[in-house]
Amino acid sequence: MNQQELQRYDRQIILAELGIEGQQRLKDASVLVIGAGGLGSAALFYLAAVGIGRIAVIDHDTVDESNLQRQILFNINDIGKNKAVTAVEKLKLLNPHLAFNAYPFKLNPQNAIEIFSDYMLLLDCSDNFPTRYLVNDICVELKKPLVFGSIFRFEGQVSVFNLGGGPNYRNLYPSPPAKEESPNCGEAGVIGTLPGIVGTYMANEAIKILAEFGETLSGKLMIIDALHNQTKIFDLIAETRKSAKPPVKYSPFINEPILNEWKKNGENFILVDVREAYEYEEHNIGGLNIPVYELPERITEVMEHGKVVFVCTTGARSKLASAILLQQHKEILVFCMNV
């Protein structure tokens, strides 16, 4: 590092946990960010600001006016431009000491391996399940660590996958939900600040991994509730591994006709809506309302029944609730359904 770089990064170099050696590791590092939207904008900004030596971003999309509510790298003059190319132009102005690459095309199974192979760490800032599973699977194949983030309405998720042979995305979510069960931001909405919160946290995880200090979210899932100011970390995978035979048997999604048949036959089950109270009040199909954040503290209300049916909007929170039950040592059947 030259004198100008030392001056630029002075406030973090003086941190004992980072120091000059940690800053040099950041300078020597290379990172690929998948997606330059809300999450990517925030993550890219801070990765460049702290001095990651080589940063790349892949995104085939163009800037739309509706993006400006949350995608902080862009402004009205960028509407219609490719996001990856435009992001790199902005980041060069922020930090000219770094090397940047823009991939202004769509990620696919044919180009992913070649692109991913050139970087030490990846950040998944995508907004759809096919891309998330593709990114995860290629990272597993190449043994690349992956920082994951996702957003939905007021809820954010952050984790670190495949770090040092640690768990990956499929350990938490083995298979993607059906397309109709996974609305995007345009359909479900998102508060503008949430991508900034989650994207910044993703950048923070990447910095710790590359500079080799602190504790990461490997094997853990952080849930951020921006509506109620709640943050929880679930150590799901570690608990699941305690038993060779998981005590809870998870089954795929069921539908309302099956549920009605159970009611008719007097089956011993409980219906638990794991959405927030305001969502439950807007529309529900009955059952007990326990937001997924409160489930660990209210687990006894669920465990008395032979079957548990979790309900949410997209299936993501139902699957998380199912994973939480994997920590309980009792034979019950778990199902999920959407409203």
Residue pairs with C-beta under 8 A, 6 or more apart in sequence:
1 9
1 23
1 24
1 27
4 97
5 27
5 51
5 97
6 13
8 51
8 95
8 97
9 23
9 50
9 51
12 18
12 23
12 50
13 19
13 20
13 22
13 23
17 213
17 214
18 211
18 213
22 211
22 212
22 213
23 51
23 211
25 210
25 211
25 212
26 50
26 51
26 52
26 53
26 207
26 210
26 211
27 51
27 52
27 53
28 53
29 52
29 53
29 54
29 120
29 121
29 210
30 52
30 53
30 54
30 55
30 56
30 118
30 119
30 120
30 121
31 47
31 52
31 54
31 55
31 56
31 119
31 120
31 121
31 122
31 123
31 206
31 210
32 56
32 57
32 58
32 115
32 116
32 118
32 119
32 121
32 122
32 123
33 40
33 43
33 44
33 47
33 55
33 56
33 57
33 58
33 122
33 123
33 125
34 40
34 57
34 58
34 59
34 107
34 122
34 123
34 124
34 125
34 126
34 131
34 135
35 57
35 58
35 59
35 124
35 125
35 126
35 127
35 131
36 44
36 57
36 59
36 61
36 71
36 73
36 83
36 84
36 86
36 87
36 125
37 59
37 61
37 67
37 70
37 71
37 83
37 125
37 127
37 195
38 67
38 70
38 71
38 125
38 151
38 185
38 190
38 194
38 195
38 196
38 199
39 125
39 127
39 149
39 150
39 151
39 195
39 198
39 199
39 202
40 57
40 59
40 71
40 83
40 87
40 123
40 125
40 199
41 70
41 71
41 72
41 73
41 74
41 87
41 195
41 196
41 199
42 72
42 195
42 196
42 197
42 198
42 199
42 200
42 202
42 203
43 123
43 125
43 149
43 199
43 200
43 202
43 203
43 206
44 55
44 57
44 73
44 87
44 91
45 72
45 73
45 91
45 94
45 203
46 199
46 200
46 203
46 204
46 207
47 55
47 123
47 203
47 206
47 207
48 55
48 91
48 94
48 95
48 98
49 94
49 95
50 203
50 207
51 95
51 97
51 98
52 98
52 206
52 207
52 210
53 98
53 99
54 98
54 99
54 100
54 101
54 119
55 91
55 98
55 99
55 100
55 101
56 100
56 101
56 102
56 103
56 115
56 118
56 119
57 83
57 84
57 87
57 88
57 100
57 101
57 102
57 103
58 84
58 102
58 103
58 105
58 107
58 115
59 82
59 83
59 84
59 87
59 103
59 104
60 82
60 84
60 104
60 105
60 106
60 107
61 82
61 83
62 80
62 81
62 82
62 83
63 71
63 74
63 78
63 79
63 80
63 81
63 83
63 86
64 79
65 76
65 79
66 186
67 74
68 74
68 75
68 76
69 192
70 190
70 192
70 193
70 194
70 195
70 196
71 83
71 195
72 196
73 86
73 87
73 90
73 91
74 83
74 86
74 87
74 90
78 86
82 102
82 104
84 102
84 103
84 104
85 102
85 104
87 102
88 100
88 101
88 102
91 98
91 100
92 98
92 100
103 115
105 111
107 115
107 131
107 134
107 135
108 134
109 134
109 138
112 134
112 135
112 138
113 138
113 141
113 142
116 122
116 138
116 139
116 142
116 144
117 142
119 144
120 144
120 145
120 210
121 144
121 145
121 146
121 147
121 206
121 209
121 210
122 135
122 139
122 144
122 145
122 146
122 147
123 146
123 147
123 149
123 202
123 203
123 206
124 131
124 132
124 135
124 136
124 146
124 147
124 148
124 149
125 149
125 199
125 202
126 132
126 135
127 184
127 185
128 182
128 184
129 176
129 177
129 182
130 176
132 148
132 150
132 169
132 176
133 169
133 170
133 176
135 146
136 146
136 148
136 161
136 162
136 168
136 169
136 170
137 170
138 144
139 145
139 146
139 161
139 162
139 168
140 162
140 168
143 162
143 165
144 162
145 160
145 161
145 162
145 163
145 164
145 209
146 160
146 161
146 162
146 163
146 168
146 169
147 158
147 159
147 160
147 161
147 202
147 205
147 206
147 209
148 157
148 158
148 159
148 160
148 161
148 169
148 202
149 156
149 157
149 158
149 198
149 199
149 201
149 202
150 156
150 157
150 198
151 157
151 185
151 190
151 194
151 195
151 198
152 188
152 190
152 314
152 316
153 188
153 189
153 190
153 191
154 190
154 191
154 194
154 225
154 226
154 227
154 276
155 194
155 223
155 224
155 225
155 226
155 317
156 194
156 197
156 198
156 201
156 223
156 224
156 226
157 198
157 221
157 222
157 223
157 224
158 198
158 201
158 202
158 205
158 217
158 221
158 222
158 224
159 169
159 172
159 217
159 218
159 220
159 221
159 222
160 166
160 205
160 209
160 216
160 217
160 218
160 219
160 220
161 167
161 168
161 169
161 218
162 168
163 209
163 216
163 218
164 218
166 218
166 219
167 218
167 219
167 237
171 237
171 240
172 221
172 236
172 237
172 319
172 323
173 316
173 319
176 182
177 253
177 314
177 315
177 316
178 253
181 253
181 314
181 315
181 338
182 314
182 315
182 316
183 313
183 314
188 313
188 314
191 226
191 227
193 226
194 224
194 226
197 224
197 226
198 224
201 222
201 224
205 216
205 217
208 214
208 215
208 216
209 216
217 233
219 235
219 236
219 237
219 238
220 233
220 234
220 235
220 236
220 237
221 233
221 234
221 236
221 320
222 231
222 232
222 233
223 230
223 231
223 232
223 233
223 234
223 292
223 293
223 320
224 230
224 231
225 231
225 276
225 293
227 276
228 276
228 293
230 293
232 293
232 296
234 296
234 320
234 323
234 324
236 323
236 324
236 326
236 327
239 326
239 327
240 246
240 323
240 326
240 327
243 329
246 326
247 326
247 328
247 329
247 330
247 331
247 332
248 322
248 325
248 326
248 328
248 330
248 331
248 332
248 333
248 334
249 331
249 332
249 333
249 334
250 322
250 326
250 334
251 333
251 334
251 335
252 335
252 336
253 315
253 335
253 336
253 337
253 338
254 309
254 335
254 336
254 337
255 337
256 285
256 337
259 271
259 309
259 337
262 269
262 307
267 306
267 307
268 305
268 306
268 307
269 305
269 306
269 307
269 308
269 309
270 287
270 288
270 302
270 304
270 305
270 307
270 308
270 309
271 285
271 286
271 287
271 288
271 309
271 311
272 287
272 288
272 289
272 290
272 302
272 308
272 309
272 310
272 311
272 321
273 280
273 284
273 285
273 287
273 288
273 289
273 290
273 310
273 311
273 312
273 339
274 290
274 291
274 292
274 295
274 310
274 311
274 312
274 317
274 318
274 320
274 321
275 289
275 291
275 311
275 312
275 313
275 317
275 339
276 291
277 289
277 291
279 313
280 289
283 339
284 311
284 339
285 311
285 339
287 309
287 311
288 301
290 298
290 301
290 302
292 312
292 317
292 320
292 321
292 324
295 302
295 321
295 324
296 324
299 324
299 325
299 328
302 308
302 325
303 325
303 328
303 330
303 332
305 332
306 332
306 333
307 332
307 333
307 334
307 335
308 325
308 332
308 333
308 334
308 335
309 334
309 335
309 336
309 337
310 317
310 318
310 321
310 322
310 334
310 335
310 336
310 337
311 318
311 336
311 337
311 338
311 339
312 318
312 321
312 336
312 338
312 339
313 338
313 339
314 338
315 336
315 338
318 336
318 337
318 338
319 336
322 334
322 336
325 332
325 334
